[in-house]
């Protein structure tokens, strides 16, 4: 396999290259596994892999994590990865609480992922970050659409305001969906997160807000 020195490789290509020199039992883990699972985590130009070996491989561009046990290894898109739950516990030692919840929301969206969380949390006793992971797990919600939405939800929860719904559609009397608020409360309150891109597009911002206000007025909502 030959790659030009100035080639710009995406994550999958870098993983494919790394596995040529990693031990056969290695599994992509930490930030790399999270990104392969499409969970929101900060980009890292390095490839992270966990190995059950006595000596950590030293490979340029690869962060090798030596572990006693990899747990149940998944195959995702043809690549060996730690399970979503194990990835969550691994990252608990490296992320703050809001970002751990955000990546956990994303990992929990992976089909059939939930049992792997339970297993990894039970097996993680004594590991760095596992207490925070256990605190975060009951707060995860796979319906969150983005990390900022997860951050907003956790900010509310930690201040005693627990949303009743997350991205739950609202329907009119004819069964037609008329809204899908980011966060909803049974008292008739809904919260929407507006991304930073709106600051750079004031016309779009105004248009979006006007559309929402008009929709609420037509539904008879009281605006405050």
MARBA-3410 file (N, C-alpha, C, O; in Angstrom, 1 decimal):
224
0.9,-1.2,0.0,0.0,0.0,0.0,0.9,1.2,0.0,1.7,1.4,0.9 ~ 0.8,2.1,-1.0,1.6,3.3,-1.1,0.7,4.5,-1.0,-0.4,4.6,-1.7 ~ 1.1,5.5,-0.2,0.4,6.8,-0.1,1.3,7.9,-0.3,2.4,8.0,0.3 ~ 0.9,8.9,-1.1,1.8,10.1,-1.3,2.0,10.8,0.0,1.0,10.9,0.8 ~ 3.1,11.3,0.2,3.5,12.0,1.5,2.6,13.3,1.7,2.4,13.6,2.9
2.1,13.9,0.7,1.3,15.1,0.8,-0.2,14.8,0.7,-1.0,15.7,0.6 ~ -0.6,13.5,0.7,-2.0,13.1,0.6,-2.7,13.5,1.9,-2.2,13.3,3.0 ~ -4.0,13.9,1.8,-4.8,14.2,2.9,-5.9,13.1,3.0,-6.8,13.0,2.2 ~ -5.7,12.3,4.1,-6.5,11.2,4.3,-7.7,11.4,5.2,-7.5,12.1,6.2 ~ -8.8,10.8,4.9,-9.9,10.9,5.9,-9.7,9.9,7.0,-8.7,9.1,6.9
-10.5,9.9,8.0,-10.3,9.0,9.1,-10.3,7.5,8.8,-9.4,6.8,9.2 ~ -11.2,7.1,7.9,-11.3,5.7,7.5,-10.0,5.3,6.8,-9.5,4.2,7.1 ~ -9.5,6.1,5.9,-8.3,5.8,5.2,-7.1,5.7,6.2,-6.2,4.8,6.0 ~ -7.0,6.6,7.2,-6.0,6.5,8.2,-6.1,5.3,9.0,-5.0,4.7,9.4 ~ -7.3,4.9,9.3,-7.5,3.6,10.1,-7.0,2.4,9.2,-6.4,1.5,9.7
-7.4,2.4,8.0,-7.0,1.3,7.1,-5.5,1.2,7.0,-5.0,0.1,7.0 ~ -4.8,2.3,6.9,-3.4,2.3,6.9,-2.8,1.9,8.2,-1.8,1.1,8.2 ~ -3.4,2.3,9.3,-2.8,2.0,10.6,-3.0,0.5,10.9,-2.1,-0.1,11.5 ~ -4.0,-0.1,10.5,-4.2,-1.5,10.8,-3.2,-2.4,10.1,-3.1,-3.6,10.5 ~ -2.6,-1.9,9.1,-1.5,-2.7,8.4,-0.3,-2.9,9.3,0.4,-3.9,9.1
-0.1,-2.0,10.3,1.1,-2.1,11.1,0.7,-2.4,12.6,1.6,-2.6,13.4 ~ -0.6,-2.4,12.9,-1.0,-2.7,14.3,-1.1,-4.2,14.5,-1.3,-4.9,13.5 ~ -1.0,-4.7,15.7,-1.2,-6.1,16.0,-2.6,-6.5,15.5,-3.5,-5.7,15.5 ~ -2.7,-7.8,15.2,-4.0,-8.3,14.6,-5.2,-8.1,15.6,-6.3,-7.9,15.1 ~ -4.9,-8.1,16.9,-6.0,-8.1,17.9,-6.3,-6.7,18.3,-7.1,-6.5,19.2
-5.7,-5.7,17.7,-5.9,-4.3,18.1,-7.3,-3.9,17.7,-7.9,-4.4,16.7 ~ -7.9,-2.9,18.4,-9.2,-2.4,18.0,-9.1,-0.8,18.1,-8.6,-0.3,19.1 ~ -9.7,-0.2,17.2,-9.7,1.3,17.2,-10.6,1.7,18.4,-11.7,1.1,18.6 ~ -10.2,2.7,19.1,-10.8,3.1,20.4,-10.8,4.6,20.6,-10.4,5.4,19.7 ~ -11.3,5.0,21.8,-11.3,6.4,22.2,-11.9,7.3,21.2,-13.0,7.0,20.6
-11.3,8.4,20.9,-11.8,9.4,19.9,-12.0,8.8,18.5,-13.0,9.1,17.9 ~ -11.2,7.9,18.1,-11.3,7.3,16.8,-12.5,6.4,16.7,-13.3,6.5,15.7 ~ -12.8,5.6,17.7,-14.0,4.8,17.7,-15.2,5.6,17.7,-16.2,5.4,17.0 ~ -15.2,6.7,18.5,-16.4,7.6,18.6,-16.7,8.2,17.3,-17.8,8.2,16.9 ~ -15.7,8.6,16.6,-15.9,9.3,15.3,-16.3,8.2,14.2,-17.2,8.6,13.4
-15.8,7.0,14.3,-16.3,6.0,13.4,-17.8,5.7,13.6,-18.5,5.3,12.7 ~ -18.2,5.8,14.9,-19.6,5.6,15.2,-20.5,6.9,15.0,-21.6,6.9,15.3 ~ -19.8,7.9,14.4,-20.5,9.2,14.2,-21.0,9.9,15.4,-22.0,10.6,15.4 ~ -20.3,9.7,16.5,-20.6,10.4,17.8,-19.8,11.7,17.8,-18.7,11.7,17.3 ~ -20.4,12.7,18.4,-19.7,14.0,18.4,-18.6,14.1,19.4,-18.7,14.0,20.6
-17.4,14.2,18.8,-16.2,14.3,19.7,-15.2,15.2,18.9,-15.2,15.1,17.7 ~ -14.3,15.9,19.6,-13.4,16.8,18.9,-12.5,16.0,18.0,-12.0,14.9,18.3 ~ -12.2,16.6,16.8,-11.4,15.9,15.9,-9.9,15.7,16.4,-9.4,16.6,17.1 ~ -9.3,14.6,16.1,-8.0,14.3,16.5,-7.2,13.8,15.2,-7.7,12.8,14.6 ~ -6.1,14.4,14.9,-5.4,13.9,13.6,-4.8,12.6,13.8,-4.4,11.9,12.9
-4.7,12.2,15.1,-4.1,10.9,15.4,-5.1,9.8,15.4,-6.3,10.0,15.6 ~ -4.7,8.5,15.2,-5.5,7.4,15.3,-5.3,6.7,16.6,-4.2,6.5,17.0 ~ -6.4,6.5,17.3,-6.3,5.8,18.6,-6.7,4.3,18.5,-7.7,4.0,17.9 ~ -5.9,3.5,19.1,-6.2,2.1,19.1,-5.8,1.4,20.4,-4.8,1.9,21.0 ~ -6.6,0.5,20.8,-6.3,-0.2,22.1,-5.8,-1.6,21.7,-6.2,-2.3,20.8
-4.7,-2.0,22.5,-4.1,-3.3,22.3,-3.9,-4.1,23.6,-3.6,-3.5,24.6 ~ -4.2,-5.3,23.6,-4.0,-6.2,24.8,-2.6,-6.8,24.6,-2.5,-8.0,24.2 ~ -1.6,-6.0,24.9,-0.2,-6.4,24.6,0.7,-6.0,25.8,0.3,-5.1,26.6 ~ 1.8,-6.6,25.9,2.7,-6.3,27.0,3.5,-5.0,26.7,4.0,-4.3,27.6 ~ 3.6,-4.7,25.4,4.4,-3.5,25.0,3.5,-2.7,24.1,2.9,-3.3,23.2
3.4,-1.4,24.3,2.6,-0.6,23.4,3.4,-0.4,22.1,4.6,0.0,22.1 ~ 2.7,-0.6,21.0,3.3,-0.3,19.7,3.7,1.2,19.5,2.9,2.0,20.0 ~ 4.8,1.5,19.0,5.1,2.9,18.7,5.1,3.1,17.2,6.0,2.7,16.5 ~ 4.0,3.8,16.8,3.8,4.0,15.4,3.4,5.5,15.2,2.6,6.0,15.9 ~ 4.1,6.1,14.3,3.9,7.6,14.0,2.4,7.8,13.6,1.9,7.1,12.8
1.8,8.8,14.3,0.4,9.1,14.0,-0.6,8.2,14.7,-1.8,8.4,14.5 ~ -0.2,7.3,15.5,-1.1,6.3,16.2,-0.8,6.5,17.7,0.3,6.4,18.2 ~ -1.9,6.6,18.5,-1.8,6.6,19.9,-2.3,5.2,20.3,-3.5,4.8,20.2 ~ -1.4,4.4,20.8,-1.7,3.0,21.2,-2.0,3.0,22.7,-1.1,3.4,23.5 ~ -3.1,2.4,23.1,-3.5,2.3,24.5,-3.4,0.9,24.9,-4.1,0.0,24.4
-2.5,0.6,25.8,-2.3,-0.8,26.3,-3.3,-1.1,27.4,-3.4,-0.4,28.4 ~ -4.1,-2.1,27.2,-5.2,-2.5,28.1,-5.0,-4.0,28.5,-4.4,-4.8,27.7 ~ -5.6,-4.3,29.6,-5.6,-5.7,30.0,-6.6,-6.5,29.2,-6.4,-7.7,28.8 ~ -7.8,-5.9,28.9,-8.9,-6.6,28.3,-9.6,-5.6,27.4,-10.0,-4.5,27.8 ~ -9.8,-6.0,26.1,-10.5,-5.1,25.2,-12.0,-5.2,25.3,-12.8,-4.3,24.8
-12.5,-6.2,26.1,-13.9,-6.4,26.1,-14.4,-6.9,24.8,-13.7,-7.4,24.0 ~ -15.7,-6.8,24.6,-16.3,-7.3,23.3,-15.9,-6.3,22.2,-16.3,-5.2,22.2 ~ -15.2,-6.8,21.2,-14.8,-6.0,20.1,-15.9,-6.1,19.0,-16.4,-7.2,18.7 ~ -16.2,-4.9,18.5,-17.2,-4.8,17.4,-16.5,-4.7,16.0,-15.3,-4.3,16.0 ~ -17.2,-5.1,15.0,-16.7,-4.8,13.6,-17.7,-3.8,13.0,-18.8,-4.1,12.9
-17.1,-2.6,12.8,-18.0,-1.5,12.3,-17.4,-1.0,10.9,-16.3,-0.5,10.9 ~ -18.2,-1.3,9.9,-17.7,-0.8,8.6,-16.4,-1.5,8.2,-15.6,-0.9,7.4 ~ -16.2,-2.8,8.6,-15.0,-3.5,8.2,-13.8,-3.2,9.1,-12.7,-3.8,8.9 ~ -14.0,-2.4,10.2,-12.9,-2.1,11.1,-13.2,-2.6,12.5,-14.4,-2.5,12.9 ~ -12.2,-3.1,13.1,-12.4,-3.6,14.5,-12.4,-2.4,15.4,-11.5,-1.5,15.4
-13.4,-2.3,16.3,-13.5,-1.1,17.2,-13.9,-1.6,18.6,-14.5,-2.7,18.7 ~ -13.6,-0.8,19.6,-14.2,-1.1,20.9,-15.7,-0.9,20.8,-16.2,-0.1,19.9 ~ -16.5,-1.5,21.6,-17.9,-1.4,21.6,-18.3,0.1,21.9,-17.5,0.8,22.5 ~ -19.5,0.5,21.6,-19.9,1.9,21.9,-19.8,2.1,23.4,-19.4,3.2,23.9 ~ -20.3,1.1,24.2,-20.2,1.3,25.7,-18.8,1.4,26.2,-18.5,2.2,27.1
-17.9,0.5,25.7,-16.5,0.6,26.1,-15.9,1.9,25.7,-15.1,2.5,26.4 ~ -16.2,2.4,24.5,-15.7,3.7,24.0,-16.1,4.8,24.9,-15.4,5.7,25.2 ~ -17.4,4.8,25.4,-17.9,5.7,26.3,-17.1,5.7,27.6,-16.7,6.8,28.1 ~ -16.8,4.6,28.2,-16.1,4.5,29.4,-14.6,4.9,29.2,-14.1,5.6,30.1 ~ -14.0,4.5,28.1,-12.7,5.0,27.8,-12.6,6.5,27.7,-11.6,7.1,28.3
-13.5,7.1,27.1,-13.5,8.6,26.9,-13.8,9.4,28.2,-13.5,10.5,28.4 ~ -14.4,8.7,29.2,-14.8,9.3,30.5,-13.5,9.9,31.2,-13.6,10.8,32.0 ~ -12.4,9.3,30.9,-11.1,9.8,31.6,-10.5,11.0,30.8,-9.5,11.5,31.3 ~ -11.1,11.3,29.7,-10.5,12.4,28.9,-11.4,13.6,28.6,-11.0,14.6,28.1 ~ -12.7,13.5,28.9,-13.7,14.5,28.6,-14.3,15.1,29.9,-14.3,14.4,30.9
-14.8,16.3,29.8,-15.6,16.9,30.9,-17.0,16.3,30.8,-17.3,15.6,29.8 ~ -17.8,16.6,31.8,-19.1,16.0,31.9,-20.0,16.3,30.8,-20.6,15.4,30.2 ~ -20.2,17.6,30.4,-21.1,17.9,29.3,-20.7,17.2,28.0,-21.5,16.7,27.2 ~ -19.4,17.1,27.7,-18.9,16.5,26.4,-19.0,15.0,26.5,-19.2,14.3,25.5 ~ -18.9,14.4,27.7,-19.1,13.0,27.9,-20.5,12.6,27.6,-20.8,11.6,26.9
-21.5,13.4,28.1,-22.9,13.2,27.8,-23.2,13.3,26.3,-23.9,12.5,25.8 ~ -22.6,14.3,25.7,-22.8,14.5,24.2,-22.3,13.3,23.4,-23.0,12.8,22.5 ~ -21.1,12.8,23.7,-20.6,11.7,23.0,-21.4,10.4,23.3,-21.6,9.6,22.5 ~ -21.8,10.3,24.6,-22.7,9.2,25.0,-24.0,9.2,24.3,-24.5,8.1,23.9 ~ -24.6,10.4,24.1,-25.9,10.4,23.3,-25.6,9.9,21.9,-26.4,9.1,21.4
-24.5,10.3,21.3,-24.2,9.8,20.0,-24.0,8.3,19.9,-24.4,7.7,19.0 ~ -23.2,7.8,20.9,-22.9,6.4,20.9,-24.1,5.5,21.1,-24.2,4.4,20.7 ~ -25.0,6.1,21.9,-26.2,5.3,22.2,-27.2,5.2,21.0,-28.1,4.4,21.0 ~ -26.9,6.1,20.0,-27.7,6.0,18.8,-27.4,4.8,17.9,-28.1,4.4,17.1 ~ -26.2,4.2,18.2,-25.8,3.1,17.4,-26.7,1.9,17.7,-26.9,1.6,18.8
-27.2,1.3,16.6,-28.2,0.2,16.9,-27.6,-0.9,17.8,-26.4,-1.3,17.7 ~ -28.4,-1.3,18.8,-28.1,-2.4,19.7,-26.9,-2.0,20.7,-26.3,-2.9,21.2 ~ -26.7,-0.7,20.9,-25.6,-0.3,21.7,-25.8,-0.4,23.2,-24.8,-0.6,23.9 ~ -27.0,-0.2,23.6,-27.3,-0.1,25.1,-26.7,-1.2,25.9,-26.0,-0.9,26.9 ~ -26.8,-2.5,25.5,-26.2,-3.5,26.4,-24.7,-3.4,26.6,-24.2,-3.8,27.6
-24.1,-2.9,25.6,-22.6,-2.7,25.7,-22.3,-1.6,26.7,-21.2,-1.7,27.3 ~ -23.1,-0.7,26.9,-22.9,0.3,28.0,-23.0,-0.3,29.4,-22.1,-0.1,30.2 ~ -24.0,-1.1,29.6,-24.2,-1.8,30.8,-23.0,-2.7,31.1,-22.5,-2.7,32.3 ~ -22.6,-3.4,30.2,-21.4,-4.3,30.4,-20.2,-3.6,30.7,-19.5,-3.9,31.6 ~ -19.9,-2.5,29.9,-18.7,-1.7,30.1,-18.7,-1.0,31.5,-17.6,-0.9,32.1
-19.8,-0.5,31.9,-19.9,0.2,33.2,-19.7,-0.8,34.3,-19.1,-0.5,35.3 ~ -20.3,-2.0,34.2,-20.1,-3.0,35.2,-18.6,-3.5,35.3,-18.1,-3.7,36.4 ~ -18.0,-3.6,34.2,-16.6,-4.1,34.1,-15.6,-3.0,34.4,-14.4,-3.3,34.6 ~ -16.0,-1.8,34.5,-15.1,-0.7,34.6,-14.7,-0.3,36.0,-14.0,0.7,36.2 ~ -15.1,-1.0,37.0,-14.7,-0.6,38.4,-13.2,-0.4,38.5,-12.4,-1.2,38.2
-12.9,0.7,39.1,-11.5,1.1,39.3,-10.8,1.8,38.2,-9.7,2.3,38.3 ~ -11.5,1.9,37.1,-10.9,2.6,35.9,-11.1,4.1,36.1,-12.1,4.6,36.6 ~ -10.1,4.9,35.6,-10.2,6.3,35.6,-11.5,6.8,34.9,-11.7,6.4,33.7 ~ -12.3,7.7,35.5,-13.4,8.2,34.8,-14.7,7.4,34.9,-15.8,7.9,34.6 ~ -14.6,6.2,35.5,-15.8,5.3,35.4,-16.9,5.9,36.3,-18.1,5.7,36.1
-16.6,6.6,37.4,-17.6,7.1,38.3,-18.4,8.2,37.5,-19.6,8.3,37.6 ~ -17.7,9.0,36.8,-18.4,10.0,36.0,-19.2,9.4,34.9,-20.3,9.9,34.6 ~ -18.7,8.3,34.3,-19.5,7.6,33.3,-20.8,7.0,33.8,-21.8,7.1,33.2 ~ -20.7,6.5,35.0,-21.9,5.9,35.7,-22.9,7.0,36.0,-24.1,6.8,36.0 ~ -22.4,8.2,36.4,-23.3,9.3,36.7,-23.9,9.8,35.4,-25.1,10.3,35.4
-23.2,9.8,34.3,-23.7,10.3,33.0,-24.7,9.4,32.3,-25.6,9.8,31.7 ~ -24.5,8.1,32.5,-25.3,7.1,31.7,-26.8,7.3,31.9,-27.5,7.2,30.8 ~ -27.3,7.5,33.1,-28.8,7.6,33.2,-29.3,8.9,32.5,-30.5,9.0,32.2 ~ -28.4,9.8,32.2,-28.8,11.1,31.6,-28.8,11.1,30.1,-29.2,12.0,29.4 ~ -28.2,10.0,29.5,-28.0,10.0,28.0,-29.4,9.9,27.3,-30.3,9.2,27.8
-29.5,10.4,26.1,-30.7,10.4,25.3,-30.3,10.3,23.9,-29.7,11.3,23.3 ~ -30.5,9.2,23.2,-30.1,9.1,21.8,-30.9,9.9,20.8,-30.6,10.0,19.7 ~ -32.0,10.6,21.3,-32.7,11.5,20.5,-32.1,12.8,20.2,-32.5,13.6,19.4 ~ -31.0,13.2,21.0,-30.4,14.4,20.8,-29.7,14.5,19.5,-29.1,13.5,19.0 ~ -29.9,15.6,18.8,-29.4,15.7,17.4,-28.0,16.3,17.3,-27.3,16.1,16.3
-27.4,16.9,18.4,-26.1,17.5,18.3,-25.5,17.7,19.7,-26.2,17.6,20.7 ~ -24.2,17.9,19.7,-23.5,18.1,21.0,-24.1,19.4,21.7,-24.3,19.3,22.9 ~ -24.3,20.5,21.0,-24.8,21.7,21.7,-26.2,21.4,22.4,-26.5,21.9,23.5 ~ -27.0,20.6,21.7,-28.3,20.3,22.3,-28.1,19.5,23.6,-28.8,19.7,24.6 ~ -27.1,18.6,23.5,-26.8,17.8,24.7,-26.3,18.7,25.8,-26.7,18.5,27.0
-25.4,19.6,25.5,-24.9,20.5,26.5,-26.0,21.3,27.2,-26.1,21.5,28.4 ~ -27.0,21.8,26.3,-28.1,22.6,26.9,-28.9,21.7,27.8,-29.3,22.2,28.9 ~ -29.2,20.5,27.4,-30.0,19.6,28.2,-29.4,19.4,29.6,-30.0,19.4,30.6 ~ -28.0,19.1,29.6,-27.4,18.8,30.8,-27.3,20.1,31.7,-27.4,20.0,32.9 ~ -27.1,21.3,31.1,-27.1,22.5,31.9,-28.4,22.6,32.6,-28.5,23.0,33.8
-29.5,22.4,32.0,-30.9,22.4,32.6,-31.0,21.4,33.7,-31.5,21.7,34.8 ~ -30.6,20.2,33.4,-30.8,19.1,34.3,-30.0,19.3,35.6,-30.5,19.1,36.7 ~ -28.7,19.8,35.4,-27.9,20.1,36.6,-28.4,21.2,37.5,-28.0,21.4,38.6 ~ -29.3,22.0,36.9,-29.9,23.1,37.6,-31.4,22.8,38.0,-32.1,23.7,38.4 ~ -31.8,21.6,37.9,-33.1,21.1,38.4,-34.2,21.2,37.5,-35.4,21.0,37.8
-33.9,21.4,36.2,-35.0,21.5,35.2,-34.8,20.4,34.2,-34.0,20.4,33.2 ~ -35.5,19.3,34.4,-35.4,18.1,33.6,-36.4,18.1,32.5,-37.6,18.0,32.8 ~ -36.0,18.1,31.2,-36.9,18.1,30.1,-37.7,16.8,30.1,-37.2,15.8,30.4 ~ -39.0,17.0,29.7,-39.8,15.8,29.6,-39.6,15.1,28.3,-39.8,13.9,28.2 ~ -39.3,15.8,27.3,-39.1,15.3,25.9,-37.9,15.8,25.3,-37.4,16.9,25.6
-37.3,15.0,24.3,-36.2,15.4,23.5,-36.5,15.2,22.1,-36.6,14.0,21.7 ~ -36.6,16.2,21.3,-36.9,16.1,19.9,-38.1,15.2,19.6,-38.1,14.3,18.8 ~ -39.1,15.4,20.4,-40.4,14.6,20.2,-41.3,15.4,19.4,-41.7,16.5,19.7 ~ -41.8,14.8,18.3,-42.8,15.5,17.4,-44.1,15.9,18.1,-44.6,15.1,18.9 ~ -44.6,17.0,17.7,-45.9,17.4,18.2,-46.9,17.4,17.0,-46.6,17.8,15.9
-48.1,16.9,17.2,-49.1,16.7,16.2,-50.4,17.4,16.5,-50.7,17.6,17.6 ~ -51.0,17.9,15.4,-52.3,18.5,15.6,-53.4,17.5,15.6,-53.2,16.3,15.6 ~ -54.6,18.0,15.7,-55.8,17.1,15.8,-56.0,16.2,14.6,-56.8,15.3,14.6 ~ -55.3,16.6,13.5,-55.5,15.8,12.3,-54.3,14.8,12.1,-54.2,14.1,11.1 ~ -53.4,14.7,13.1,-52.3,13.8,13.0,-51.1,14.3,12.2,-50.2,13.6,11.9
-51.2,15.6,11.9,-50.1,16.2,11.2,-49.0,16.8,12.1,-49.3,17.5,13.1 ~ -47.7,16.5,11.9,-46.7,17.1,12.7,-46.5,18.6,12.4,-46.4,19.0,11.3 ~ -46.6,19.3,13.5,-46.4,20.8,13.3,-45.2,21.4,14.0,-44.9,22.6,13.8 ~ -44.5,20.6,14.8,-43.3,21.1,15.5,-42.5,19.9,16.0,-43.1,18.8,16.2 ~ -41.3,20.1,16.3,-40.4,19.1,16.9,-39.3,19.8,17.7,-38.2,20.0,17.3
-39.7,20.3,18.9,-38.8,21.1,19.7,-37.6,20.3,20.2,-37.8,19.1,20.5 ~ -36.5,20.9,20.4,-35.3,20.2,20.9,-35.6,19.7,22.3,-35.3,18.5,22.5 ~ -36.2,20.5,23.1,-36.5,20.1,24.5,-37.9,20.6,24.8,-38.3,21.7,24.5 ~ -38.7,19.7,25.5,-40.0,20.0,25.8,-40.4,19.7,27.2,-39.8,18.8,27.9 ~ -41.3,20.6,27.8,-41.7,20.4,29.2,-43.2,20.3,29.1,-43.9,21.0,28.4
-43.8,19.4,30.0,-45.3,19.2,30.0,-46.1,20.4,30.3,-47.3,20.5,30.1 ~ -45.4,21.4,30.9,-46.1,22.6,31.3,-46.4,23.5,30.1,-47.0,24.6,30.2 ~ -46.0,23.1,28.9,-46.2,23.8,27.7,-45.0,24.7,27.3,-45.2,25.7,26.6 ~ -43.8,24.4,27.8,-42.6,25.1,27.5,-41.8,24.3,26.5,-41.6,23.1,26.7 ~ -41.2,24.9,25.5,-40.3,24.2,24.6,-39.1,25.1,24.4,-39.2,26.3,24.3
-38.0,24.5,24.2,-36.7,25.2,24.0,-36.1,24.7,22.7,-36.1,23.5,22.4 ~ -35.5,25.6,22.0,-34.8,25.3,20.7,-33.4,25.9,20.8,-33.2,27.0,21.2 ~ -32.5,25.1,20.4,-31.1,25.6,20.3,-30.8,26.1,18.9,-31.1,25.4,17.9 ~ -30.4,27.3,18.8,-30.0,27.9,17.5,-28.5,27.9,17.3,-27.8,28.6,18.1 ~ -28.0,27.3,16.3,-26.6,27.1,16.2,-25.9,28.4,15.9,-26.5,29.4,15.5
-24.5,28.4,16.0,-23.7,29.6,15.8,-23.8,30.2,14.4,-23.6,31.3,14.2 ~ -24.2,29.3,13.4,-24.2,29.8,12.0,-25.3,30.9,11.9,-25.2,31.6,10.9 ~ -26.2,31.0,12.8,-27.2,32.0,12.7,-26.6,33.4,12.9,-27.1,34.4,12.3 ~ -25.6,33.5,13.7,-24.9,34.8,14.0,-24.3,35.3,12.7,-24.3,36.6,12.5 ~ -23.9,34.5,11.8,-23.3,34.9,10.6,-24.3,35.0,9.4,-24.0,35.5,8.3
-25.6,34.7,9.7,-26.6,34.8,8.7,-27.8,35.4,9.3,-28.9,34.7,9.5 ~ -27.7,36.7,9.6,-28.9,37.4,10.3,-30.2,37.3,9.6,-31.2,37.2,10.2 ~ -30.2,37.3,8.3,-31.4,37.2,7.5,-32.1,35.9,7.7,-33.3,35.7,7.9 ~ -31.2,34.8,7.7,-31.7,33.5,8.0,-32.3,33.3,9.4,-33.3,32.7,9.6 ~ -31.5,33.9,10.3,-31.9,33.9,11.7,-33.3,34.6,11.9,-34.2,34.0,12.5
-33.5,35.8,11.3,-34.8,36.4,11.4,-35.9,35.6,10.7,-37.0,35.6,11.2 ~ -35.6,35.0,9.6,-36.6,34.2,8.9,-37.0,33.0,9.7,-38.2,32.7,9.8 ~ -36.0,32.3,10.3,-36.3,31.2,11.1,-37.2,31.5,12.3,-38.2,30.9,12.6 ~ -36.8,32.6,13.0,-37.6,33.0,14.2,-39.0,33.5,13.8,-39.9,33.1,14.5 ~ -39.1,34.2,12.7,-40.4,34.6,12.3,-41.3,33.4,11.9,-42.5,33.4,12.2
-40.7,32.4,11.3,-41.5,31.2,10.9,-42.0,30.5,12.2,-43.2,30.1,12.3 ~ -41.1,30.4,13.2,-41.5,29.7,14.4,-42.6,30.5,15.2,-43.6,29.9,15.6 ~ -42.4,31.8,15.2,-43.4,32.6,15.9,-44.8,32.6,15.2,-45.8,32.5,15.9 ~ -44.8,32.6,13.9,-46.0,32.5,13.2,-46.7,31.2,13.4,-47.9,31.1,13.6 ~ -45.9,30.1,13.4,-46.4,28.8,13.6,-47.1,28.7,15.0,-48.2,28.1,15.2
-46.4,29.2,16.0,-46.9,29.2,17.4,-48.2,30.0,17.5,-49.2,29.6,18.2 ~ -48.2,31.2,16.9,-49.4,32.0,17.0,-50.6,31.3,16.3,-51.7,31.3,16.9 ~ -50.4,30.6,15.2,-51.5,29.9,14.5,-52.0,28.8,15.3,-53.1,28.3,15.2 ~ -51.1,28.3,16.2,-51.5,27.2,17.1,-52.1,27.7,18.4,-52.5,26.9,19.3 ~ -52.2,29.0,18.5,-52.8,29.6,19.7,-51.9,29.6,20.9,-52.4,29.7,22.1
-50.6,29.5,20.7,-49.7,29.5,21.8,-49.5,30.9,22.4,-49.6,31.9,21.6 ~ -49.2,31.1,23.7,-48.9,32.3,24.3,-47.4,32.5,24.4,-46.7,31.6,24.9 ~ -46.9,33.6,23.8,-45.5,33.8,23.7,-45.0,34.7,24.8,-45.6,35.7,25.1 ~ -43.9,34.3,25.5,-43.3,35.2,26.5,-41.9,35.4,26.2,-41.2,36.0,27.0
END
